[in-house]
């Protein structure tokens, strides 16, 4: 992804410094003035949110702007909010599915990071579409800093890919190219106003083996898992 114009500017490379000192890279997208969206396993196992950094529009290893994490929001925060609101713990947090390498259930593998700079004011952000009804009728774009593309120094783009199956109304099995580093990358389409709307985030691909060593299909977590919480945070 060489373009640094329009909605392409909202995507960047995310790093986390883990508690053992190692670094881990993923993909994230601006979804608000100070909010970025990624996968939960991309922000787990850190000592502090400040150990998360977001390098916006990284091309050939050089970023346009950068910010650090201030706070992270995950399924646990949504569960707590629902409990305080008198609701019940969502069913998707109880599903017995295999976990990612960071111990996160794929059905809850989303995270929103509040960053210390309002990058969205200058570069904009993507919208969210939680509706799964028409998921298989559209073509999509997936963007991710995959390790097998230009050394992950520039994001790879797969345009025109499709969702082949919707699993339990929350996971999209898709045919977009993905590899390690593309986790958290946005799966999106352009609406009638030519505005990008995220329908899901990439959470698994063939390069990520399950505990029994089977290779997974390409999977994205539907925006339906986190859309309401995004709206809540954007209103704050």
Beta strands, then each sheet from edge to edge (+ up, - down):
strand 1: 11-17
strand 2: 23-30
strand 3: 35-38
strand 4: 52-56
strand 5: 65-73
strand 6: 111-115
strand 7: 127-128
strand 8: 140-144
strand 9: 156-161
strand 10: 163-167
strand 11: 171-174
strand 12: 186-190
strand 13: 196-204
strand 14: 219-222
sheet 1: 1+ 2- 3+ 6- 5+ 4- 1+
sheet 2: 7+ 13+ 12- 8+ 9-
sheet 3: 7+ 13+ 14- 11+ 10-
end
